[in-house]
Amino acid sequence: MSNLSEVSELLLLAPDLVSDDMLGKALGDDAIFAMALACCENRVIARLAATMRLPEDFIGLLLREDKKGMSWKYRTDRHRRKSLRGEVFNRFGNANHLAGALDSLMHLGIRPAGRCFDVGCGLGFGMLHAARVGYAEISGCELPMPYYRPFVDYFDGKSGFSYQPVDFFSQDFGGGYSLVVCQDVLEHISDPSLAIRKMISMLDSEGVLLILQGNHQSASFVLSEPHYGVAFLSLLDRMLGAQLCRDLNLIPSEEDYVVNRWPTIEEIAEAAAPFNVQVLRQFTPIGRSLSTSSEHRAMIRSKLESALPNLRQRICTEQIQRAVDLVADRYMKVLDQRPGVAWPPNSESVSRVDIPGWVLVISKRRFDSATLIDSHLID
């Protein structure tokens, strides 16, 4: 039985007869996901936990908090998600990128041992995955926001974990860490270079800094900025971006805009220049190799051209209208350039369009292997 209507009927009448295979297929549908949670929540949690390689009690907490979050008017993040299923699987995708990066460290001869620190640990995905791969003592910090409080409480008292609800720059976290993780955090910091230098200072002599950072100039980001889902937003500075989101009624005030400044890959490399830097992974659009990126760019151009008129109609401020038109015109010209990718980032062939993000490993010592560039297909 694979018909979704039949699965939904069985969930209502006899949920115990729904097989694991049927349940897995059904979880791809928003309505049936919600129905499955209502009829057999424990089985859904168990399946998600096995898929995400995370504890069941954590998945249960995540689902409860996401249910609350779906009713918020201003979400600050992932506000554009229309369903609980979309919320959960979006988080799974982000967490899976980090889990894959931690697993891939083995290719550079880096064995999980000692202490780990997660900068901007959010809900705690990184801390749990660090424990999964073998780190014995894991700490993390995140801004003291009410949304994170249940997750702070979750880690409180758990052996081997320390979740500190404080600003990263507000205190000294000490040193001697084998691994420091920074995933999708640098755009929220006013001085990314200073943050990178502080993170490196926390490492022991053999330690590594793992940075997962999106490329705000990539086609996927320009088409839909990851925090607010607005086309061309990632190309605007903080002041203009905040005004645009306020015009669109996505935030209550400009002070609530969560992006400070998107760092460039050159800035990250320069901050880490005194140390050894490896590209552990390079993301390319799903189903597209770089050899077919010209076709992909044509598709992106078409989508951006379609999005622009609607965006113009919703903008209330003439200054923001001019700013959007300016960055849109410049970016359309970039889409016409020849695609390519290279490292180091000062190479003229580095793509500003085709790579949604990088995973960088920064170390005080030389790695056991040559630079590994893994073109990893993600959505």
LINGITA-V553483 format. One record per residue. N is the residue number from 1. RES is the residue in one letter. PSI is psi in degrees with one decimal (NA if undefined). NEAR is the number of other C-alpha atoms within 8 Angstrom. D_LAST is the distance of its C-alpha to the last C-alpha in Angstrom with 1 decimal. Layout:
BEGIN
<<N & RES & PSI & NEAR & D_LAST> <N & RES & PSI & NEAR & D_LAST>>
END
This chain:
BEGIN
<<1 & M & 112.0 & 5 & 28.8> <2 & S & -10.6 & 7 & 25.3> <3 & N & 127.6 & 6 & 26.1> <4 & L & -34.0 & 8 & 24.4> <5 & S & -36.4 & 6 & 27.7> <6 & E & -39.0 & 9 & 29.6> <7 & V & -43.1 & 13 & 27.5> <8 & S & -39.1 & 10 & 27.9> <9 & E & -40.8 & 8 & 31.6> <10 & L & -36.3 & 11 & 31.9> <11 & L & -37.2 & 13 & 30.2> <12 & L & -39.2 & 9 & 32.8> <13 & L & -40.0 & 6 & 35.8> <14 & A & 71.8 & 8 & 35.3> <15 & P & -27.7 & 10 & 32.1> <16 & D & -19.8 & 6 & 33.6> <17 & L & -5.3 & 6 & 33.3> <18 & V & 117.3 & 11 & 29.5> <19 & S & 164.3 & 7 & 28.4> <20 & D & -37.9 & 6 & 25.5> <21 & D & -43.4 & 6 & 23.8> <22 & M & -41.0 & 11 & 24.3> <23 & L & -41.2 & 11 & 23.1> <24 & G & -43.2 & 9 & 19.8> <25 & K & -36.2 & 8 & 19.2> <26 & A & -26.7 & 11 & 20.6> <27 & L & -3.7 & 11 & 18.2> <28 & G & -2.2 & 9 & 15.5> <29 & D & 132.1 & 8 & 17.9> <30 & D & -49.8 & 11 & 18.5> <31 & A & -41.6 & 6 & 22.3> <32 & I & -29.4 & 12 & 22.8> <33 & F & -48.6 & 12 & 20.8> <34 & A & -40.0 & 10 & 23.4> <35 & M & -42.0 & 11 & 26.2> <36 & A & -36.9 & 13 & 25.4> <37 & L & -39.8 & 10 & 25.5> <38 & A & -34.5 & 7 & 28.8> <39 & C & -36.8 & 9 & 30.3> <40 & C & 61.6 & 9 & 29.1> <41 & E & -42.4 & 9 & 27.4> <42 & N & -37.0 & 7 & 28.3> <43 & R & -39.0 & 7 & 26.7> <44 & V & -45.3 & 11 & 23.4> <45 & I & -43.7 & 11 & 23.6> <46 & A & -41.2 & 9 & 24.6> <47 & R & -43.7 & 9 & 21.7> <48 & L & -40.9 & 9 & 19.1> <49 & A & -41.2 & 12 & 21.0> <50 & A & -39.3 & 8 & 21.1> <51 & T & -42.7 & 7 & 17.3> <52 & M & -10.3 & 8 & 16.6> <53 & R & 47.4 & 7 & 19.7> <54 & L & 158.4 & 11 & 21.3> <55 & P & 145.8 & 7 & 24.7> <56 & E & -37.3 & 9 & 25.5> <57 & D & -30.0 & 6 & 27.4> <58 & F & -42.7 & 9 & 24.6> <59 & I & -39.7 & 12 & 22.3> <60 & G & -42.7 & 9 & 25.2> <61 & L & -43.4 & 8 & 25.7> <62 & L & -44.5 & 9 & 22.0> <63 & L & -42.7 & 9 & 22.4> <64 & R & -42.7 & 8 & 25.8> <65 & E & -34.6 & 8 & 24.7> <66 & D & -32.5 & 11 & 21.7> <67 & K & -41.4 & 9 & 24.2> <68 & K & -43.5 & 8 & 26.4> <69 & G & -25.8 & 8 & 23.7> <70 & M & -20.9 & 8 & 22.8> <71 & S & -3.0 & 6 & 26.3> <72 & W & 140.6 & 7 & 26.1> <73 & K & -47.4 & 4 & 26.7> <74 & Y & 118.1 & 8 & 25.2> <75 & R & -16.1 & 8 & 22.3> <76 & T & -28.4 & 12 & 21.8> <77 & D & 139.4 & 6 & 18.2> <78 & R & 25.4 & 11 & 15.6> <79 & H & -22.8 & 9 & 18.6> <80 & R & -6.3 & 6 & 16.7> <81 & R & 130.2 & 8 & 15.6> <82 & K & -11.8 & 6 & 17.9> <83 & S & 158.5 & 8 & 18.2> <84 & L & -39.3 & 12 & 18.7> <85 & R & -44.4 & 12 & 16.3> <86 & G & -38.4 & 10 & 13.5> <87 & E & -51.5 & 12 & 14.9> <88 & V & -46.7 & 11 & 15.1> <89 & F & -23.8 & 8 & 11.8> <90 & N & -43.8 & 8 & 10.1> <91 & R & -40.7 & 8 & 12.6> <92 & F & -42.0 & 9 & 12.0> <93 & G & -45.7 & 8 & 8.4> <94 & N & -44.2 & 8 & 10.2> <95 & A & -34.7 & 10 & 13.1> <96 & N & -33.2 & 9 & 11.6> <97 & H & -44.4 & 8 & 10.6> <98 & L & -42.5 & 11 & 14.3> <99 & A & -42.4 & 10 & 15.7> <100 & G & -38.0 & 8 & 14.4> <101 & A & -41.4 & 11 & 15.9> <102 & L & -42.1 & 11 & 19.1> <103 & D & -36.3 & 8 & 19.4> <104 & S & -16.0 & 9 & 18.9> <105 & L & -25.3 & 11 & 21.8> <106 & M & -29.4 & 9 & 24.1> <107 & H & -22.1 & 7 & 23.5> <108 & L & 12.8 & 9 & 25.4> <109 & G & 20.6 & 9 & 28.2> <110 & I & 113.4 & 7 & 27.3> <111 & R & 135.0 & 6 & 28.6> <112 & P & 111.2 & 7 & 27.7> <113 & A & 153.3 & 8 & 31.1> <114 & G & -147.7 & 9 & 32.7> <115 & R & 146.1 & 13 & 31.4> <116 & C & 143.2 & 15 & 27.9> <117 & F & 130.8 & 12 & 27.2> <118 & D & 112.0 & 14 & 24.0> <119 & V & 124.3 & 13 & 24.2> <120 & G & 54.5 & 12 & 22.8> <121 & C & -10.8 & 12 & 22.2> <122 & G & -120.5 & 8 & 21.3> <123 & L & -12.5 & 6 & 21.4> <124 & G & 10.0 & 9 & 22.1> <125 & F & -47.8 & 9 & 19.1> <126 & G & -39.7 & 12 & 19.7> <127 & M & -42.4 & 14 & 23.4> <128 & L & -39.2 & 9 & 23.0> <129 & H & -32.8 & 12 & 20.8> <130 & A & -39.6 & 12 & 23.4> <131 & A & -38.4 & 11 & 26.1> <132 & R & -40.3 & 7 & 24.3> <133 & V & -11.6 & 9 & 24.3> <134 & G & 1.1 & 8 & 27.9> <135 & Y & 136.0 & 13 & 28.6> <136 & A & -32.2 & 10 & 31.8> <137 & E & 115.7 & 10 & 32.0> <138 & I & 126.7 & 15 & 29.0> <139 & S & 159.9 & 13 & 29.3> <140 & G & 160.0 & 14 & 27.1> <141 & C & 151.3 & 15 & 27.7> <142 & E & 152.8 & 14 & 26.3> <143 & L & 142.8 & 9 & 27.9> <144 & P & 75.0 & 9 & 30.4> <145 & M & 144.6 & 7 & 28.8> <146 & P & -35.0 & 5 & 29.9> <147 & Y & -31.6 & 5 & 26.4> <148 & Y & -10.2 & 10 & 26.2> <149 & R & -46.1 & 9 & 29.8> <150 & P & -29.4 & 7 & 29.1> <151 & F & -30.4 & 9 & 26.9> <152 & V & -46.2 & 11 & 29.5> <153 & D & -34.6 & 7 & 32.0> <154 & Y & -43.5 & 9 & 29.9> <155 & F & -17.7 & 10 & 30.1> <156 & D & 122.1 & 9 & 33.7> <157 & G & -10.1 & 6 & 36.0> <158 & K & 128.8 & 7 & 33.5> <159 & S & 130.1 & 4 & 34.9> <160 & G & -3.7 & 7 & 33.1> <161 & F & 148.4 & 12 & 31.0> <162 & S & 109.6 & 9 & 31.8> <163 & Y & 114.9 & 11 & 29.7> <164 & Q & 114.7 & 9 & 31.4> <165 & P & 73.1 & 10 & 30.8> <166 & V & 159.7 & 9 & 31.8> <167 & D & 140.2 & 10 & 30.6> <168 & F & -34.9 & 10 & 29.7> <169 & F & -3.4 & 6 & 32.5> <170 & S & -16.7 & 6 & 35.0> <171 & Q & 168.3 & 6 & 36.3> <172 & D & 121.1 & 5 & 36.6> <173 & F & 6.6 & 5 & 34.6> <174 & G & -167.1 & 5 & 36.6> <175 & G & -162.9 & 8 & 35.6> <176 & G & 22.6 & 10 & 35.5> <177 & Y & 138.0 & 13 & 31.8> <178 & S & -31.5 & 13 & 30.3> <179 & L & 132.2 & 12 & 26.8> <180 & V & 131.4 & 17 & 25.5> <181 & V & 137.5 & 12 & 21.9> <182 & C & 100.5 & 13 & 20.4> <183 & Q & 119.4 & 11 & 16.7> <184 & D & 47.6 & 8 & 15.8> <185 & V & -33.7 & 10 & 19.5> <186 & L & -29.8 & 13 & 21.0> <187 & E & -13.2 & 12 & 20.2> <188 & H & -0.3 & 10 & 22.4> <189 & I & 137.3 & 11 & 25.3> <190 & S & -30.0 & 7 & 28.0> <191 & D & 83.3 & 6 & 28.7> <192 & P & -36.3 & 11 & 25.7> <193 & S & -42.6 & 9 & 28.0> <194 & L & -40.3 & 8 & 30.5> <195 & A & -42.8 & 11 & 28.0> <196 & I & -43.0 & 11 & 26.9> <197 & R & -38.8 & 10 & 30.6> <198 & K & -41.2 & 8 & 31.4> <199 & M & -41.9 & 10 & 28.6> <200 & I & -36.8 & 12 & 30.0> <201 & S & -18.9 & 7 & 33.5> <202 & M & -11.7 & 12 & 32.6> <203 & L & 150.3 & 16 & 31.9> <204 & D & -178.8 & 9 & 34.7> <205 & S & -23.3 & 7 & 35.8> <206 & E & 3.9 & 9 & 33.3> <207 & G & 163.6 & 13 & 30.4> <208 & V & 148.9 & 13 & 26.9> <209 & L & 124.2 & 14 & 24.7> <210 & L & 115.9 & 12 & 20.9> <211 & I & 123.3 & 11 & 18.9> <212 & L & 114.6 & 12 & 15.2> <213 & Q & 131.3 & 11 & 14.9> <214 & G & 154.1 & 8 & 12.5> <215 & N & 105.4 & 13 & 13.8> <216 & H & -12.9 & 12 & 15.2> <217 & Q & -1.1 & 11 & 16.1> <218 & S & 156.9 & 13 & 12.8> <219 & A & -39.5 & 12 & 12.1> <220 & S & -36.7 & 9 & 9.0> <221 & F & -40.3 & 15 & 11.4> <222 & V & -35.5 & 15 & 14.4> <223 & L & -37.5 & 13 & 13.1> <224 & S & 95.4 & 12 & 12.4> <225 & E & 133.1 & 15 & 13.7> <226 & P & -22.3 & 7 & 12.1> <227 & H & -34.5 & 9 & 15.5> <228 & Y & -8.9 & 13 & 17.0> <229 & G & 26.2 & 10 & 14.6> <230 & V & 131.8 & 9 & 17.1> <231 & A & 140.1 & 14 & 16.9> <232 & F & -5.1 & 14 & 18.7> <233 & L & -37.2 & 12 & 19.3> <234 & S & -14.7 & 13 & 17.7> <235 & L & -5.7 & 9 & 20.4> <236 & L & 150.9 & 11 & 23.3> <237 & D & 174.9 & 8 & 25.4> <238 & R & -46.2 & 10 & 26.0> <239 & M & -48.2 & 7 & 29.0> <240 & L & -38.1 & 10 & 27.6> <241 & G & -42.5 & 12 & 24.2> <242 & A & -40.9 & 12 & 26.2> <243 & Q & -39.2 & 10 & 28.5> <244 & L & -46.2 & 11 & 25.8> <245 & C & -32.9 & 13 & 24.3> <246 & R & -41.6 & 12 & 27.9> <247 & D & -37.7 & 11 & 28.6> <248 & L & 2.8 & 8 & 25.8> <249 & N & 36.4 & 7 & 27.1> <250 & L & -19.1 & 10 & 24.0> <251 & I & 149.9 & 11 & 26.2> <252 & P & -29.6 & 8 & 29.9> <253 & S & 162.7 & 7 & 30.9> <254 & E & -25.2 & 11 & 29.7> <255 & E & -18.5 & 5 & 30.4> <256 & D & 0.0 & 9 & 27.6> <257 & Y & 125.9 & 13 & 24.9> <258 & V & -14.9 & 7 & 22.8> <259 & V & 128.2 & 9 & 21.6> <260 & N & -59.1 & 10 & 24.5> <261 & R & 128.5 & 11 & 23.4> <262 & W & 122.3 & 10 & 20.3> <263 & P & 148.9 & 9 & 21.4> <264 & T & 161.7 & 8 & 21.0> <265 & I & -30.2 & 8 & 20.3> <266 & E & -40.5 & 8 & 24.0> <267 & E & -41.4 & 9 & 25.2> <268 & I & -45.2 & 12 & 23.5> <269 & A & -38.9 & 10 & 25.0> <270 & E & -41.2 & 7 & 28.3> <271 & A & -31.0 & 11 & 28.6> <272 & A & 4.2 & 12 & 28.0> <273 & A & -37.7 & 8 & 30.2> <274 & P & -8.3 & 5 & 33.1> <275 & F & 176.1 & 9 & 31.1> <276 & N & 126.7 & 12 & 29.2> <277 & V & 132.1 & 11 & 25.5> <278 & Q & 141.4 & 9 & 23.0> <279 & V & 106.2 & 12 & 19.5> <280 & L & -36.0 & 15 & 18.2> <281 & R & 147.8 & 13 & 14.6> <282 & Q & 123.3 & 13 & 12.9> <283 & F & 135.6 & 13 & 9.2> <284 & T & 155.6 & 15 & 8.5> <285 & P & 145.6 & 13 & 6.2> <286 & I & 136.3 & 7 & 5.1> <287 & G & 7.2 & 5 & 8.6> <288 & R & 128.2 & 11 & 10.3> <289 & S & 165.3 & 8 & 12.8> <290 & L & -22.8 & 9 & 14.7> <291 & S & -21.6 & 6 & 17.6> <292 & T & 16.8 & 8 & 16.0> <293 & S & -21.5 & 11 & 14.7> <294 & S & -43.6 & 9 & 17.8> <295 & E & -38.5 & 7 & 16.7> <296 & H & -41.3 & 9 & 13.3> <297 & R & -38.5 & 13 & 15.4> <298 & A & -39.0 & 9 & 17.7> <299 & M & -43.8 & 8 & 15.1> <300 & I & -43.8 & 10 & 14.1> <301 & R & -44.6 & 10 & 17.8> <302 & S & -42.7 & 8 & 18.6> <303 & K & -40.1 & 9 & 16.3> <304 & L & -40.9 & 10 & 17.7> <305 & E & -33.5 & 8 & 21.2> <306 & S & -33.8 & 8 & 20.8> <307 & A & -28.3 & 9 & 19.7> <308 & L & -47.3 & 9 & 22.5> <309 & P & -42.8 & 8 & 25.6> <310 & N & -39.7 & 8 & 24.4> <311 & L & -42.2 & 9 & 23.7> <312 & R & -40.2 & 8 & 27.1> <313 & Q & -28.4 & 7 & 28.8> <314 & R & -13.7 & 8 & 27.6> <315 & I & 132.5 & 12 & 28.6> <316 & C & -21.0 & 8 & 32.1> <317 & T & 130.0 & 7 & 32.9> <318 & E & -38.1 & 7 & 34.1> <319 & Q & -42.3 & 6 & 33.1> <320 & I & -37.5 & 12 & 29.5> <321 & Q & -46.5 & 11 & 29.6> <322 & R & -40.3 & 8 & 30.9> <323 & A & -43.3 & 10 & 28.4> <324 & V & -43.3 & 11 & 25.4> <325 & D & -38.9 & 8 & 27.2> <326 & L & -50.8 & 8 & 27.8> <327 & V & -31.7 & 11 & 24.3> <328 & A & -44.2 & 9 & 23.0> <329 & D & -43.1 & 8 & 25.7> <330 & R & -40.7 & 8 & 25.0> <331 & Y & -35.5 & 8 & 21.3> <332 & M & -34.6 & 9 & 22.0> <333 & K & -36.0 & 8 & 24.3> <334 & V & -37.4 & 8 & 21.8> <335 & L & -21.7 & 10 & 19.6> <336 & D & -7.9 & 7 & 22.7> <337 & Q & 160.9 & 6 & 23.0> <338 & R & 129.0 & 5 & 22.5> <339 & P & 158.5 & 11 & 19.1> <340 & G & 164.0 & 9 & 19.4> <341 & V & 145.6 & 7 & 18.6> <342 & A & 165.1 & 9 & 21.1> <343 & W & 138.1 & 7 & 22.4> <344 & P & 166.9 & 5 & 24.5> <345 & P & -8.1 & 9 & 23.0> <346 & N & 0.5 & 7 & 26.3> <347 & S & 139.8 & 8 & 25.9> <348 & E & -17.9 & 4 & 25.9> <349 & S & 1.2 & 8 & 23.2> <350 & V & 129.9 & 11 & 20.5> <351 & S & 136.8 & 10 & 17.7> <352 & R & 1.3 & 8 & 17.3> <353 & V & -43.0 & 12 & 14.7> <354 & D & -8.4 & 14 & 12.4> <355 & I & 105.3 & 14 & 11.4> <356 & P & -22.2 & 16 & 9.3> <357 & G & 172.2 & 12 & 11.3> <358 & W & 153.8 & 15 & 13.8> <359 & V & 116.8 & 13 & 15.4> <360 & L & 142.7 & 12 & 19.1> <361 & V & 123.8 & 12 & 22.0> <362 & I & 130.8 & 13 & 25.4> <363 & S & 154.1 & 14 & 28.6> <364 & K & -11.1 & 10 & 32.4> <365 & R & 167.8 & 8 & 33.0> <366 & R & 148.5 & 6 & 32.0> <367 & F & 162.1 & 9 & 29.4> <368 & D & -18.8 & 6 & 30.6> <369 & S & 167.5 & 8 & 28.3> <370 & A & 168.9 & 5 & 27.3> <371 & T & 129.6 & 7 & 24.2> <372 & L & 119.8 & 9 & 21.2> <373 & I & 113.1 & 8 & 18.2> <374 & D & 108.2 & 8 & 15.4> <375 & S & 100.7 & 8 & 12.8> <376 & H & 123.5 & 8 & 10.0> <377 & L & 120.6 & 10 & 7.1> <378 & I & 168.1 & 7 & 3.8> <379 & D & NA & 4 & 0.0>>
END
